[in-house]
Amino acid sequence: MTMPGFRNLRELSDAQDAGRYLYASFRKQATQTTAAGVWFDLSMSPGNPAPNYYIGSPGVFVPLKQSTDGGIRHGGNVNAQGQKKFLRKLMAMTPTATATPLSCKLLDYIGFYGFIDESVLDEQFMDNTTAPTRYADGAGVQLMPVVVAGQTGGQPFTVNYTNQDGVAGRISRSHVMSTQFVNGTILHSMQANASYPNNGPFLSLQAGDSGVRSVESVTIGGAGDVGLFALVLVKPLATFALFGIDAPTEVDYFTDMASMPEIKDDAYLNLIALPNGTLSGAPIHGVIETTWN
Amino acid sequence: MAGFTSQDDIINSLTVSGRGYRADWQKSTFTPTAHTAGMWYSLFRGGGNPGADTILGTGTNLAFQALTDATTNATGIPHGGNVGGFKVLLNAAAQTAAATTAPCVLMLVDLLGFYPITTVTTTGDQALNNTVTLPRYTDGAGVQAFLTPSTVMGAGTPSIRLTYTDSGGTAGNLTPATLPIGNTAAPVTQIVYSGTGAGKFGPFVPLATGDAGIRSVQQFSLSASYVSGVLNLVLCKPLMTLPITTLGVTAERDLVNQFASMPKVYDGACLAWLMLAGAATPVASPISGHLEFGWGA
């Protein structure tokens, strides 16, 4: 039996000829006024795919899946056919000068703990009744806190989690909530400030940890705040950047990056971005190309 | 060993065998230390993901301590654990949107170990303890040295000289003249002799003519008291450079097809960034990016 994946370049070409290849477009257009140097979650912006609002019960883990939640389309499940799917190419562009340059990451959004209340100073325990459907061992999985109801900022918080080796009780470093409050902001991301040494896009884990399997609790410090955030488990897949409005960015993840990240069955894909100003009203168009074998 | 024999082997290893690993990292410039244009700094102690190291400056004075990805309080960028030899770096990217952080040049290094030096008021040769040896690159080929404080230095400008054994095993080599000169009141994370002018080098201590690396350092000498502070003589293997030209513009390196180098990352590597500041950079300015690794059967 042939192992899933591509054994050589010929198989990569043959898969495309055989139709095991998908072109899927996206168009995200933020309505939020983003800030320079503050990471922003484009999954919460209008466009195609439709925005994601991190709806769920407070503190309860909710898996995100293409089949139920959408995200950037990448094709159907292939694992049951003895195949694996990979990101082959990505093209992106914007006609809005103020949106460039713009660094972006394509993430697999595994799931989230919704509506964590920044006003509660007691330890807030998370509900892990429902398990992640992808990257269950936590290898390479990162924590991304996303603002879903704006805060004032300046208050610290930590996360108690189980790491990629299954060790529970790991504590993230202390992070500070930023003063940028629009929905979709990565909560602890700031352009620069002495109070923000553990800046975004992902939380700084305890020394020696490289991934997160689950979150057990969140503790808000200081005086607390008024907002809410979703704590999202993500697996970073790819990086690209928009450099200007005069040409699209095109990345072949084999010949340009030698990586071809795997896209798991039913993955929920979306983007985060590091703007240099506001993205409000700036359409970001693109196409991803996936292939499987 | 874990290299690749062909492009087909790369694609087979990554897609069939899953022999790949991606690390998304973020490091901020050290909170108390604003960067000065033209000087080199270590981001090892900066906050972020992974977090700041707390190991430099600890341990027995003048005794070498090895660093690995599993060393307590050393916070190297993860690279996916041991694979029975080495991985190769396939690609890398970095960006910053922090005001005046660009331009800068990042250098990825494998930190091999360090000699903590608390006796910074002592002048002349001080014997270093090499009971512990290099954990990787054991012959010293390509290994370089830099000096960085873990406690801010005093108001001194001593010349610095090393007596070392080179990668060929020849002992007694000396740092050649002109000797590196330490910066007065060098802050934590600065490479103390970097800058512009006579006696300024970056990022590494110059080696004697013909030498290609350091196996161990036997003597450390200051020409005058550094008054106060704690220095760390760090041995490392440089792996790649990544220039960030413009605020917000991602720097990208394909190390297979663009820069055909595929630097080796050995099991246990403790990866960190050095940074040449091209502009006055505020404290806690974040830089983020990723590294992707692969390995053969």
Boltz contact constraints between the chains, C-beta under 6 A:
constraints:
  - contact:
      token1: [A, 3]
      token2: [B, 16]
      max_distance: 6.0
  - contact:
      token1: [A, 5]
      token2: [B, 15]
      max_distance: 6.0
  - contact:
      token1: [A, 5]
      token2: [B, 16]
      max_distance: 6.0
  - contact:
      token1: [A, 6]
      token2: [B, 11]
      max_distance: 6.0
  - contact:
      token1: [A, 6]
      token2: [B, 15]
      max_distance: 6.0
  - contact:
      token1: [A, 7]
      token2: [B, 12]
      max_distance: 6.0
  - contact:
      token1: [A, 7]
      token2: [B, 16]
      max_distance: 6.0
  - contact:
      token1: [A, 8]
      token2: [B, 8]
      max_distance: 6.0
  - contact:
      token1: [A, 9]
      token2: [B, 8]
      max_distance: 6.0
  - contact:
      token1: [A, 36]
      token2: [B, 97]
      max_distance: 6.0
  - contact:
      token1: [A, 37]
      token2: [B, 97]
      max_distance: 6.0
  - contact:
      token1: [A, 37]
      token2: [B, 98]
      max_distance: 6.0
  - contact:
      token1: [A, 86]
      token2: [B, 15]
      max_distance: 6.0
  - contact:
      token1: [A, 101]
      token2: [B, 248]
      max_distance: 6.0
  - contact:
      token1: [A, 101]
      token2: [B, 249]
      max_distance: 6.0
  - contact:
      token1: [A, 103]
      token2: [B, 95]
      max_distance: 6.0
  - contact:
      token1: [A, 103]
      token2: [B, 250]
      max_distance: 6.0
  - contact:
      token1: [A, 173]
      token2: [B, 51]
      max_distance: 6.0
  - contact:
      token1: [A, 191]
      token2: [B, 98]
      max_distance: 6.0
  - contact:
      token1: [A, 192]
      token2: [B, 98]
      max_distance: 6.0
  - contact:
      token1: [A, 192]
      token2: [B, 282]
      max_distance: 6.0
  - contact:
      token1: [A, 192]
      token2: [B, 284]
      max_distance: 6.0
  - contact:
      token1: [A, 192]
      token2: [B, 285]
      max_distance: 6.0
  - contact:
      token1: [A, 193]
      token2: [B, 284]
      max_distance: 6.0
  - contact:
      token1: [A, 194]
      token2: [B, 31]
      max_distance: 6.0
  - contact:
      token1: [A, 194]
      token2: [B, 283]
      max_distance: 6.0
  - contact:
      token1: [A, 194]
      token2: [B, 284]
      max_distance: 6.0
  - contact:
      token1: [A, 196]
      token2: [B, 284]
      max_distance: 6.0
  - contact:
      token1: [A, 197]
      token2: [B, 28]
      max_distance: 6.0
  - contact:
      token1: [A, 197]
      token2: [B, 31]
      max_distance: 6.0
  - contact:
      token1: [A, 197]
      token2: [B, 47]
      max_distance: 6.0
  - contact:
      token1: [A, 197]
      token2: [B, 284]
      max_distance: 6.0
  - contact:
      token1: [A, 198]
      token2: [B, 47]
      max_distance: 6.0
  - contact:
      token1: [A, 198]
      token2: [B, 48]
      max_distance: 6.0
  - contact:
      token1: [A, 199]
      token2: [B, 28]
      max_distance: 6.0
  - contact:
      token1: [A, 199]
      token2: [B, 286]
      max_distance: 6.0
  - contact:
      token1: [A, 202]
      token2: [B, 49]
      max_distance: 6.0
  - contact:
      token1: [A, 204]
      token2: [B, 48]
      max_distance: 6.0
  - contact:
      token1: [A, 204]
      token2: [B, 49]
      max_distance: 6.0
  - contact:
      token1: [A, 204]
      token2: [B, 51]
      max_distance: 6.0
  - contact:
      token1: [A, 207]
      token2: [B, 75]
      max_distance: 6.0
  - contact:
      token1: [A, 210]
      token2: [B, 78]
      max_distance: 6.0
  - contact:
      token1: [A, 236]
      token2: [B, 24]
      max_distance: 6.0
  - contact:
      token1: [A, 239]
      token2: [B, 93]
      max_distance: 6.0
  - contact:
      token1: [A, 239]
      token2: [B, 290]
      max_distance: 6.0
  - contact:
      token1: [A, 241]
      token2: [B, 250]
      max_distance: 6.0
  - contact:
      token1: [A, 255]
      token2: [B, 257]
      max_distance: 6.0
  - contact:
      token1: [A, 256]
      token2: [B, 254]
      max_distance: 6.0
  - contact:
      token1: [A, 257]
      token2: [B, 91]
      max_distance: 6.0
  - contact:
      token1: [A, 257]
      token2: [B, 254]
      max_distance: 6.0
  - contact:
      token1: [A, 258]
      token2: [B, 90]
      max_distance: 6.0
  - contact:
      token1: [A, 258]
      token2: [B, 91]
      max_distance: 6.0
  - contact:
      token1: [A, 258]
      token2: [B, 256]
      max_distance: 6.0
  - contact:
      token1: [A, 259]
      token2: [B, 90]
      max_distance: 6.0
  - contact:
      token1: [A, 259]
      token2: [B, 292]
      max_distance: 6.0
  - contact:
      token1: [A, 260]
      token2: [B, 14]
      max_distance: 6.0
  - contact:
      token1: [A, 260]
      token2: [B, 15]
      max_distance: 6.0
  - contact:
      token1: [A, 274]
      token2: [B, 97]
      max_distance: 6.0
  - contact:
      token1: [A, 276]
      token2: [B, 97]
      max_distance: 6.0
  - contact:
      token1: [A, 276]
      token2: [B, 248]
      max_distance: 6.0
